[in-house]
Amino acid sequence: MEKNKDVRGKVILQCTNCVQNGLKKGSIGISRYITQKNRHNTPNRLELKKFCPRCYKHTIHGEIKK
């Protein structure tokens, strides 16, 4: 049988604002979300506006490698 190629794969979105500013000592970490995307329809990296609990505002979260 042929292996099932996963068209809708899991992607991890990470806050771009927290990454640019760097982590401080005693911080809660970087905001990350897990979602899915259709790899045939959107081959480029995904960017969504999500709430970051560390920044306390809505920021752009970009796709990162696993």
C-alpha positions, 0 to 999 in steps of 0.5 A, a space after each residue: 500500500 502507498 503511504 498516506 502523504 499528509 496534505 494538512 500538516 501541523 505547523 507551529 506559530 511563534 510570536 515574532 515580537 518576543 523573538 526580536 526583543 529576546 528573552 529576559 530572565 524570569 520570563 514566562 517564555 515565547 508564545 507559541 500556537 499549534 495549528 494546521 495548514 493545507 500545504 498544497 494551497 499555501 506553500 509559503 510560510 504562514 503568518 497570523 495575528 494572534 494574542 501573545 500573553 507575554 506582550 499582552 497584545 495581538 502580534 504577528 505569529 510566524 511559522 517556524 521549523 519543527 
